[in-house]
Amino acid sequence: MDIIALYGTTFIVLAVIFGFYMTWGIGANDVANVMGTSVGSGAITVTTAIIIAGIFEFLGAVLAGGQVTATIRKGIIDPTPIMNNPEILVFGMLAALLAAAVWLMIASTRGWPVSTTHAIVGAVVGFAMAGIGIDAVKWGKIGQIVASWVVSPLLGGTIAFILMMSIRRLILNTDNPFISAKRWGPVYVFLVGFIISLVTMFKGLKHLKLEISGEMSFLLAAIIGVIVAAIGWVLIQRVKIDATADKDYHFASVEKVFVPMMLFTACGMAFAHGSNDVANGVGPMAAVYGIVQSGGEVVQKSAMPIWILVLGGVGIIVGLATYGYRVMRTIGTKITELTPTRGFCATMAAAATVVLASRTGMPVSTTHIAVGAVMGVGLARGIGALDLRVIGGIIVSWVVTLPIGGVLAALFFFTLKGIFT
């Protein structure tokens, strides 16, 4: 307790620095994967992707980032054995942030698409095993999280596959695909607005002290969906048929219809990612802040200060703008060939899966979901449309992330403990 009183301000400063470093890594690696489908399909440029992600990642983190932060902060380890030594948890959370951030930086500079959720969960588990004991890890909770890493790409892939088949039936396989695309386009855009806004109102606004009933949430989400669809309709009507391009590729004009629609899915995916993955950076930071502010009390629940969510949102934007280009094209170009229709299905499916996971407070990996969604789109054309070698390499990078995060966290924990005690 004396250590908390003596170095409290120092711990908060370190938490802010390490937390910003971690969210920078999320922006550099994870967000680049999220926006990869939009860039890889040719719908938007890298610069546009950075602007869209900057705005909507920030809004997602600040408006809807509250629920998942609680899971990362208090769901993985049992702090009961160190109630009388709160500094141990402070060292551990700082070590976890630094370990995950260092690994994300290494991966980002090399263009490896790794999971930030893997990194932080592995780091927290590594600290707990080194600093508290193997029994402090809630293995049941870890099992649920690991299961979600398997379920989420399957779910994302399934939704993407269904969306792709629906576009094939309703648009591509009709007598006049271009007219069909203009007719059905606003319906797909409505789904984007409806799903994102519904889940945000269901669970994301509690820390803003806004309580909305279930019925009112559905009504407001439907209204927002209609507004978004109306904007989409206006943009879609401006698209003209390109007879010359259609000679080279039969569906060239149809793909042009989906370009403005991709803007909506890119915004939705960025918002969904910000709401889910900001937890990875600000959860441990909030834990340190809570312990210091309470004078050393290890509480199971503490309020999430809005400035911490804002800091996380800013860190994500800076990471994407500075290093995101290095990994943005991995998912967009290397797993399977993407067009605006395929990119729309993959991004829409990924956004729906992320907000669903965020609704339940399960810290899934956005990278897994995005890869699963792109694979689902590819499978709609057959297994030959996928580059299995690239997929294998991505999976290997996922596997090594967890143990590396754990080992680094243990090393940093003992270092911090040695410095301050």
N, C-alpha and C positions, 0 to 999 in steps of 0.2 A: 504493500500500500504506500509506503514511503517513496518508493521508486516512481509511482504514478504521480504523486504530489510534486516530486523533485523535477521530473523530466516531462510532465504532462504536455506542456507547450511544444517541446521538441518532438514528442510522439505524434502530435496532431500535424505538425509541419511535415514530418516524414511521411505520414499517411497521405497527405495531400499530394506530395511530390510523387510517391510510389503509385498512388491511385491514378494520377494524371498520366504517368508513364504507362500504366497498364491499359487505360482507356485509349491512349495513343496507339498501343499495339493492337487493340481491338479494331480501331479505325483503319490501321495499315493493313491488317490481314483479313479479318472477318468481313468488314464492310465491303472490301474489294471483291470478295467472293459473292456477296449479296448482289452487288451491282453488275457482276460479270455477265449475267444473262442478258441484261439490257444492252450492254456495250457489245458483247459478242454477237448479238443478233443484228447489229448494225442500226438499231432503232435510235440510239442516242450516242453522243460522243463521250469521251472520257471526261472532258470539262463539264458537260451537262450532268453527267453522273455524279461528279463531285459536288456540284451546286445542289442537286436534288437531295443527295444523301446528307449534305451539310444541314439543310433546313429540316428534313423530316426525321433524320436520326436524332437530332437535338429535341424536336417536339415529342418524339416517342419516348426518349429517355426522361424528359421532364414531366410530361403529362401522364405517362402510363408505365413508368419504371419502378413503381413502388412494390408490387406484389412479389416479383421474382427476387428482389434484393433480400427479402426476408428468408427465402429458402437457402441462398448461399450463406447468409450471415449466421443463421442459427440451426440449420437443419442437418448439417453434415457431421458435426462433432458435438460431443457432450462436454460442456465446460465445467460440470459439477466438481470434478476432482481438483480444479485449480481456482475455486471460488475465493480462497484466501490468498491466492497468488495471481491477481489479475494481470500483472505485468507479463506473465507467461503467454496469455492470450494476445496481448498487445504485440509482443515480439513475433508470435506466430502469424498474426494477420499481416504485419508488415513484411515478414519473410515471404509469405504466400504471394502478396502483391508483387514484390520485387522479382521473385522466381518466375512467376507467370509472364511478367513484363519482359524479362531478359530473354526467355525462350521465344516469345512472340517477335521480338526484335530480330533475333537470329533467323527465325523462319521467314519473316517478311523480307529481309535483305536478300534471301536466297529464293524468294518467290514460292515458298511452300505454303499451300493452303491448309493450315492446321486449325484445330478447334480451340477457341479461347475458353470455352466451358471446360474442356478436358484439362487445359493448362491450370486454371484456377482451382478446380476440384482436386486434381492431383496434388497441387501445391498445399492446399489446406489439409489433405489427408497425410501428406508427407510430414508437415509440421506436427500434426496431432500425434502421429506414431513416434516421432523423435522427442517431442516436448512433454507429452502427457502420458502416452502409453497406447498400445494397440487397442485396448478396450474402449478408449475414448471415441473411437471412430464409430459412427452409427452405420454399421455395415448394411442394415436393412434399407436405410435411406440411399446409401451408395448403390445398392442393388437396383432400386427403383430408377435412379438416375441412369445407370448403365443400360437398363431395359429401355429407357426412353431414347437412348442413342441408337438403339436398333429399330425401335418402333417409328421414330421420327422420319428417317429417310424412306422407310416403307410407306408411311402415310403420305409424305410429300410426293413420292413417286406415283402412288396410286391415284391421288387427286390430279396430278399432272397428266397421267395417262388418260383418265376419264375426260378431262377438259379437252385434250388433244383429239380424242375420238369424237367428242361432241362437235368440235369445230369441223372435223372431217365430214361428219354426217350432215350438219346444218349448213355448212358453207362450201367446203372444197368439192364435195361430190354432188353439188346441185347443177342445174342447167346453166345458171348464171352466177358463178361464185362471187363476182364483184358486187352485184346487187344484194346477194344474200349476206355478204360481209357487212355492208352498210346497214342492213336491216337488223342483224343480230348483234352488231358491235356494241351499241348502247346497253344491251342486256348484260353483256359480260362486264362492261364498265360499272354498271349498277352493282354487280356482285362485289366488285373491289371496294366501292364506297360503303356498302352495307356491312360487309364482314369486318372491315377495319374499325369503323365507327362503333359497331355493336359491341365488340370485345373491349374496346377502349372504355366505353361507358359501363360495361359489366364490372370491370375490375380495376381500371387504371386511374380513376379519379378520386379514390378514397382519401389519399393523402392531401388532396386539394379541398377536402371537406365538402365534396359534392355528392350527395346521396340521391341516386336516380332509381326508381322502381323498374322491375323487369319489363312491364308493359310499356312504360314510357321509353325505356332504352330501345325496344324494338321499333316503336313509332319514330323516334328521333333518328335511328339508324336508317330506317326506310326513307325518311325525308332527305337525309344527307345523301343516301344512295341515288335517289331521283335527281337531286341537284347535280351530283357528279356525272350521272348518266346524261343529263341535259347538256352539260359542258362537253362531254364526250361526243354527243350527237352533232353538235355544232362543228367540232374539229373534224369529225369523220366526213361530214357532208362536203367539206372543202377538198377532200381527196378526189382527184379526177383519174379516169382510166387512162392507162399508158399503153396504147396499142403496140408501140415499138418494143417496149420491154416485155410485153406478153408473148411476143413471137419467140423470144429467147427462153422465157420461163413462163409457162401457162398461168401461174398464179402470182406473177409479179405485181399486178395492180391490187390483188387481195392483200398481199403482204404490206403494201403501202397504207391500207386501211388500218392495219394493226400497229403502225408506227406511233400515231398519237395515243392509242390505247396503252402502249407500253409505258408511256409517261405516267399514267395513273398507277399501273402495277409497280413501277419503280418507286413511286412515292409511297405506295402502300407497304412495299417490302422494307423500305428504309425506316418507316415509322415502326413497323412490327419488330424489326431488328433492334432499333433503339430501345423499345420497351422491354425486350427480353434480355439483351446482352449487356446493357449498362450495369446490370447486377454484378457481372463478373468483375468489374473494376471498382464499383462503389460499395459493394456489400462489405468486404473486409475493412474498407476505409470508414464506413459508418460504424462498424463494430469498435474500432479504435477510438473514434470520436465519442461514442456512447460511454465507453469505460472511463475515459479521461474526464468527461463532463460530469459523470456521476461520482467522481472521486474514488474510483477503483471498484465500483460495483459491477459484477458480471451479470447483466440482466438478460432474460430470455427475449424480451421485446424492447425495442427502443424506437423512438420516432425517427423518421428519415428526413433530415433537414433538406429543404429544397435546394440550398446552395450546393450540396453534395451531388445531387442529380444534375444540376446545371454544369458543375465542374466535369462530371462524367461525359455529358453531351459535348462540351467544348473539346475535351481530349479526343473523343472519337472523330470529330470533324478535322482536327489538326492532323491526326494519324492518316486519315484517308487522303487529305490534300497533299501530304508530304511523301508518303511511301505507298499509297494504295495502288498506283499504276503498276507496281511490280508484280502484283498477284491478281489484278482485276481480270486479266484475259485468260487465266487458267481454266475457270469453270466455263467462261463464255465461248472459248474456241477449241479446247482440247478434248473434252469428253465426247461431244457429238456436235455435228454441224447445226448451228442454230439460225433460224429465220425469225422475223417478228412474230409470226403465229406461234412457233414453238417456244420462243422466248417468253411470250405472253403467258402461255400455259404453265411454264416452269416457274416464273416469278409469282404468278397468281396462286399457284398451288403452295409454293414455299411460304408466301405471306399468310395464307389461310392456316397452314400448319403451325407457324411460329406464334400467331396470335392465339390459336387454340391452346398451345402449350403454355403461353404466358398467362392465359385465363386460369389454368389449373396450378400455376406456380411451379411448374416443372422446368428446371434449367436445361432445356435441350440445346443441342448444338446447331446453330444456324447453318454452319458449313455442311453438316450432315444432311440437313433438310434440303439445302440448295442442290447438293450433289444428287440426292435421291430424286428430286424433282426433274433435274436435267436428264437423269437416267430414264425416268418414266416417259419423258417426251421422246427420247431416243428409241426406247423399246416399242413405241407406237409404230415405228418404221422397221422394227426387227432388231435382233441382237447384233447384227452386223453393222448397225449404225453407231454402235458404241466403241470407243477405244478402250478396251479392257486393260491394256497396259497402263494407261494414264490413271484409270480408276484404281488399279492395284497399288500404284505409287501413292495416291492420295490416302488410301486406307492405311498404308504403312506409316505415313506421317501422323495419322490419328493415333495409332497404337503407341508410338514412341513418346508422344506428347505427355501422356499421363505419368509414366515413371520418371521422365526427365523433370517434370514440374515438381514431383515429390522429392527427388534427390536434391535439387537446387534449393527448395524451401527448407529442408533439414539443415543444409549447410549455412544458409543465411540466418536461420533461427539461432544456431549456436554462436554465430558471429555477433548478432545483435545482443544476445544474452551475455556474451563475454564483454562487450563494450560497456553495457549499462549496469552490470552487476559485478 
